Every structure is written in C-alpha cells, then in structure tokens.
C-alpha cells in the first residue's frame, strides 16, 4: 500500500514526518532532539553506520580512540546555555572537567600551562611577562567587549558599534596592536591551529567568543566522544524520533519552491535501495556546498548561491595519529600534552605545529589496564582533489609526526601496541566536508555572519 511504512534493514519507517534532519553529527543530533521535544515527528538520516560525525570513535585492540573532536567547552556546566540544553534534553553523559585547559611548549621556554580559571590564567601571564602587564589588562578588557558584543551581534542579531568595529580584526592584528613580546603573542595564539586556519586569518571576535568560554568549563565525555553521540541518539529515540543510518541523501525534493522531503539511497553490503520520505521541513547538517550543489541543485537554489559557497575558503583538515600504548608513565604523558611550536612565526602552523592529547588522562577506562591512548593532531592544508597518492601522503605525514613525537618521548616505540593515522581524505570520506575541513569554512573576518551563508 502507498502509505505503508518502509521496511529498511529490518525496521519500519513511516513515509511522512514533520521534519527530516540530514546528518547525525552533534549539530544534527541536537537539532533532531529539540525538534522532537518541541512536538514534531522527526526522521534523522545518517550516511555512516554510527552517530557523531567528527565526534565518533573507533576501536583497535581494546583501545577506544576519539576519531577527531576530543574536548567540549561549556557542555558540562549547567549554568551555561548549552549546559542547560543538555539538562533539558536529559542527556546522560557524564562530563570530566579538563584542568589545565591546555599547555604550550615553545622553544627555549618552560611549558606554559593554562589554568581552568580565568583569574589565575591572567595572573600567570603577568608573572611570565611582567613588562607586558598593563598591556595584558588592556587586551583582556577589549577581549571581553569582543566576547559580549560578538554574542549579541552574531547570536542575538543585535547590531552594535563595538562588534562592527572589532569584526574586521584578525587574532594577529589585535595581538600586534597590544603586545611586543613575540613569546607572549605565541602563547596567546598557541591553540589557533584548532580553528583550522592561520592566526593571521582567524577572526579576533570569533576567537574571543570561544576563548573566554573555555573558562566556563572545558570537558571530556566519560566513555569517549561516541558515548556522548550515542546518548544524544538514545534521548532522541526515547522521545519517539526515528534514526536511519547507512543511508545517503541524494536529493532534497521540492514542490512549488518549498521543501517536500528527501530521496535517499541505502549504503551497505546489500544491493542499494532507494526510498522517498516526505516532510515540509528539511534541515541539513551536512556540508553546505554539498547540500546546495548536490542535494538541492542549481535549478532550485540558483547559480549565485553555489558560486558564493565555492568562493569561500574552507578550514584545514586535521591529520591525526592515534596510538595505543602500554606501560608508559601517565604523569610524563600528561606533562607532554598540548601544542608544540618550533617558531613564533604564524607560518609554522602549516609546517611544524602539532598537538598531543592523552584521553586516558581523563578517562583511563577507554584503554586496557595499564595502557594509555595518545592522539597527535596537526593541520593538513591540502586539497582532496589534488593529492594523487593518498597512501604515500599518509606515510609521509605519519613519519614526520612520529619523528617529532620521538623527540618528546624517546622511548615511545617500545610501548606502542597499535598505531593508526587518518588523513584529510579520511575526514572527507566520513563527513563529506569540503577537503575534510575540521570546522567547515574558515572563521576569517570576511566570512562571518551573513557573509558566510546568506539567508534568502
């Protein structure tokens, strides 16, 4: 019968919904939960066989590895907006507060540790750089303004002179305006590679909004990132929502200029099947260029939209090396966490900067007894279409990473149980993000607000 539910992978799926959400990354999972809790009947579609996108995990020889994302600002703090949403959605994830927030290893200097509280952080900066104390106060006074007025401008839609004045600046532009000591400037932009762009390209206002949020709590989900994603999925289905995995949306269908639903194709070892679902609301959590160019098509969104999206600069991908260790000193591993810079020049981000993260420092249970997990991250500014030999590319970058890691831990090879690396191509295959970009488009001053994705 035309209105009978589809049977897909042995489960029944009604053909009609109030809303369909494409992509079960964390954004899609939150969106689906909030729509379902608000009274809508929602279908969440995911092309992968597991939830989470960049916030998923994989297992090797008893070790659980976070695929990409490994820390979550604000979510464990119930006084913040996102923390309140977590509580309202009854998400069961247990959060482990990360203290210190980060560490920076610069040549010729001791390790700079960032405390989890803002006051001690500023005091430490002044202790290390007393000649810049007044400038540090002035910098953070303006950073607070950028934080508050940026939130009003970009999240509340409240126009204000301060945000419009500050939005043209990059991180480096403001650091150069306030400071003269290159070591201090490097510490202040030490974690900029995480934004997927160079500090002299990254928006000062964007950085301010995220940097100050760290001091409201930076957290790791107990049980790994996958536990968090799966908890969001369980909360959604508990409300009555439907999740369809291993299904790739081929088209967002339209009628009279409005969304009508989706057409999808299953992805599994079985022969693919095609299904159509109807919904007056379709939300895409997928890459925007993929959404407009491939799922909607030029005939529905116009050539100008696709050209605009193609003109935007994406963030870098991230090359990750995941290592399972046995018998290393947990304290020495914890001391080695953080970003490593070999030169204060911002171009060093593309050449030598890397980060070490030790998930078992926060949750030892994600590795076998007596073992630890170590993840090395580094920016990978490549075009997926231009790399012709991915195995060779991966071997070269992994070799470079291991060479740098051996300088930090000379005996690490004696403790390795398992090692696996993921390139930009890996990220692209699993997320469809343009070039495997870690944060979509670059957060540069010219790519903020309506200049990012115009609403029409």
N, C-alpha and C positions, 0 to 999 in steps of 0.2 A: 504494500500500500504506500502511496506517495508520502504520507505523514508518519509512517512507522519509523522508529528510531533506527539509525545505522548501527550495525554491529562491526566494531573495529577492534582488532586484536582481542576479540572475545568479550568486549564490553559494549554496552549500549550507550549511544549518544543521541539525544534528541536533535532534530534538524534545525530548530528555531531557538534563538536566545535573545535576550535584551541587549547584550553586549558581547563582543568577542575581543579578547586581548591576544595579540601576536607576540610571542617571545616570553619565556619564563625565566628571564634574568631577574635580579632583585627588583628592578623597577616594575616589570610586568607582574611579578608576584604581589607586590604591594598594591598596584592598581587593581588587579583582579580581586584581591581581598576587600578593598574598600568599596568597590562597586557591588560586590556580592553582599557585603554587610549593609550597604545602603538600600538593599531591596531589589537589586537587579539579578536576573538569571544569567550567569556568565560562563562562557567557554574560554579556557586558557589553552593556547596551542603552542607547542614547543617542538622544534625540529630535532633536538638532541634526545638521547634516551634518559637523560637526567635533568633535574631542575638546577637553576642557579647561574647559568652563563659563566662569566668570569668568576663567580662566587661558588664554584663547584669544586669537587675534589676527585682524586683518583688514588688507587691503592697499588702498591708494589711490595711484595714480600713482607706483608704485615704492617707496612708503613702507610699512613694516610697523609697525602700531600694536598695542600691547597693549590688549585690549578693556577690561580693568579692573585686575586684580592686576598689580603691577609689581615687587614685591620679596618675597624668600623667606628668612625667618630660618632659620638652622641648616643648611639643606639642603646647602650646600657644605662644611660642616665634618664630616669623617669621624669625629670623636671624639664627636659628639652622637648621640642615639638615632635621630633622623630621618636624619642623615647616614649612619649605619651601615646603616639600612634601604635607602637609595638605593644604597649599595655592594653590599649583599647581593642586591638585585634587578637589579644590573648595568645600571643606568640610565646612559646615555652622556652625559647633559647636562654641558656644561662651565659652571662657575659663576664669575662675576666678582664679587669682593668689593666691596661698596659702602663707600667711605670718603671723606667722612664718612657717618655713618649718616643724619643729617638736618640740616636748617637751619631756624631760626626767625627770622622777620622781624617785629619788633614796632615800633610807632611810637615814635620818639624814641630808639631804641637801635640799635647796630650789629648786624649779623647774628650770631646765636649758632649756632655750628657744633658739632655733636655728634660727637666723635671715635669711631672704631670700637672703641677700647679703653676699658674701664670706668674704670681709674685716671685717665687724662688727662681723662675726662669729669667726674669728681667734682672734680678739681683746677681745671678751668676754671670750674665753678660757684662754687667758693670764691674764685677770683680775681675774678670778676664781682661776687660778693655776699659780701665778707669779713665783714660784720656778721651773716651767717647761717651762718657756717662750722660752728659747733657743731651747729646745727640740721640742716645738711646731713648731717653724720656720723650724727646720731641717726635721721634719716629713712631713710637707706640701710641702716642696721643693722636697722631694723624691716622695710624692704622685702625684705631678704634672707630674713628669717624668713617673711614672707608668701609669698615665692617657693618656698622649700623645703617649708614645711608645706602650702602650697597644692597643690604637686605630689603630695605624699604623700596628701593628703585626696581630691583630685578625680581623680587619675590612678592611684593605687595602692589607693584605698579604705581607707586607714589613718586612722582617726579620731584627732584630736589637739586639745588645748585651744587651741593657738595659731591654727589655721585657723578653728575655731569662734568664737574671739574676734574675729578680724580680718575674717571674711566679711561682717559687717554694714556695713562701711565702704565709702563711695564714694571715688573719687580726690580729689574736692574736700574731702571730710570729713577725710582724712588730711593733705592739703596745708595746710588751715586750722589743723589741730592743731599742725603743726610750724613753719610759716613765717608771717611777717607781711608780707614784701615782695611786692606783687601782681605785679611783673615776674618774680620768680623763680617764683612759682606758675604764671604763664602759660607760661613756658619748660618747666616740669615737666609741664604738661598740653598742651603745644603740638601734639602729634600725636594727641590724643584723638579728633579727628573721624574718624580712620581706623577707630575701633571702631564707628562708626555710631550713636553716642549721645552725649549731653552728658556732660561730665566729672563733673557732679554726679549723674549716673545710672549711670556706669560703675563696676563693681566694682573696688575697690582691689586685691584679691587677684588677680583676672583680669589687671589691668594689670601687676601686679608680675611675674607668671609670664611675660608676653610681653616686658615692657620689659627685664628683665635678660637674656632670651635673645638680644636684639639684639647684645649684646656678645660673644656666641659666634659671631657672624658673620651679616651681612645680605647677601644675594646677589641678583644679577640673572642669569637664564639666558642664556648666549650664544646668539644667534639668535632671541631673544624667548620669551615665555611659551609660545607654540604649540610651539616646539621641545621644551620640557620635557614638555608634554602628549603630544606625538607620540612622544617617546622612551619614555614610560610605556606607551603603546599598543603600540609595537613590541616592548617587552620582554614584554608580556602575550601577544601573538600568537606570539612566538618560543617561549614555553612551551607553546603549543597552545591558548590561550584563543581564544574567538570574540567578535568585536565586531560588533554590528548597529546601524548609525546610521540616522538618518531614520526612527525607529520610536518611537512614543509608547505607553507602557504605560497601558492603560485600566483594567485590573483586576489586583490580586493575587489569584489564585484560592486557595481554601482547601478543606480537606476535614477533617471532624471536628475543627475548631478549630485546625488547623495549616496552614502554607503548603503549597500544592500546585504553584504555578507562577505564570505570568502570561498575560494576554491582551493583545496589542498591535495597534496599527494603524499601517501604514506612512504616511509623510508625504513626498510627492514630487509631481512634475508628473504622474505617472501616477495612475490611479484608486487609492484606498486599498485595501489588502488587510488582512485580519485573520488573525492566527496565534496559536496557543496553544503555550506551552512548559511543560514540567514540571520541577520541581526541589523537593526537600524544604527547601531553604534559599533565602530571598529576602532580599536586603539592599537597602534603599532609600537612595540618596544624594540623593534628591530632597527638596524642602521637606516638612517633617514634616506640616504641615496638609494639603497636597496628598496626601501618602501615605495618611494615615489617613482623611480625609474623602472623597477622590475615588477612590483606588485600592483601599482596603480597604472603606470604607463603615461607617456606624454599626452595621449589623447584626452586624459582626464585631468591631469594637473598642469598641463601647459609646458612648453619647451623652456620658458623662462625659469620655472622652478628647478628643473633638472640642471640647467646651466648654472644657476645660482649655487646649488649644492655641490656641483663639480668644481666650482671656483673656490670653495672653502678649503682651508688647509687642515688636514687631519692630525691628530696626535700621533706620536710614535707608537709603534708596537713595543712590547716588552719581551726580551729574551730571558727565559727562566731556566735555571738548572736546579733540579730537585735531587737532594742527596739524602739517603738513609744511612745513618752512622751507628756504630756500636762501640761503646766503651770510651767515648771522649769525655773530657771533664766538662760538666754542664756549666760551671762557673766561667770557664775560659770561653766557652761558646757564647754565653750571654754577654760577656765583655766585648766580644767581636761583632755583635750586632750593630747595624747602622750603615750609613753611607760612607764610601771611601772616595775621596778626591785626591788626585795627584797634582792638581794645579788649580789656582783660583780662577783661571780664565774660563768663562762660561762655555767655550767650545769643548772643554774637557768632558762635558756631559756626553758628547757623542763618541768619545774615544775611550775613556778610561773609567768613568764613574760607574760604580756598582754598589749594590746594597746586599747585606747579609741579614736574613731573618731566620730566627730559630723558633718555630711554632711550639716545640716541646718545652721551651722556656715557660710558656703559659699553660700548656696542657700536655703533660708527659704521657697521657694515656693514648695519644694518637700514634705512638710508636711502640714496638715491643719492649718488654722490660729491659732496662739497661741500655736502651737505644735512644737516638735523637734524630730529629729531622732538621735539615738545613736547606734553605732556599736562597739562591743568588739571583738577583734581578738586575738587568741593565737595559737602558734604552736601545731600541733597534730601529733606527730610522730608514727603513727600506720600503721600496715599492714591491708589492707581491708580484705584480706582472713583470717586473724587470729582472727578478732573480731566476736564473735558468737551471741552476743545480742546487736544489734545497739541501740534499744530504751533505754536500760539500760546505755549504754555507753554515749549516748547523755544526758540523765538525770543527770548522774554523772558530766560530764564536764560543763553542764549548771549550775548546782548547785554550783560548785566551782567558776565559773565565777561570778555568782550573789553574792556570799559571798564576793568576792574581790571587786566587784563594790559597794556594800553597805558600805564598808569602805571609799570609795571615796565620795559617795553620800548617806548618811544615810537615807534620806527620799525618795529615788528613787521609792520604791514600791507604794507610794501614788500617783505617777504621771504616772505610766505605763498604756498605753492604749492597746498596743499589744506587744507581745514578740514571737520571733521565732528563733530557732537555726539551724545551718547547720553543719554537721559533715564531716569527710573525705569521708564517704560513699556517702553523698550528692554530693560532688565535683566529685567523681568518676562517679556517675550515669549521671551527666550532661555533663561531659567533656571527659570521658574515659581516663583521665590522670592516669598513674600508681599510685595507692594508693591515688588518689586525689591530687597529688603533686601540690603545688601552682606555681612552676616555672620549671616544668619538672625535669631535673636532677640537682643534687647538683652542684653548681659552686665551686668545690674544685680544687686545683692546678692540680691534676692528671686527671681532667675531663674537661679540657679546649681545645679549638681548635679542631684539627683533632682527638684528643683522645676522643672527645665527640661523633661525628658522622662522621666516616671516609668516604671520597668521593672515589668512585671506578668506 
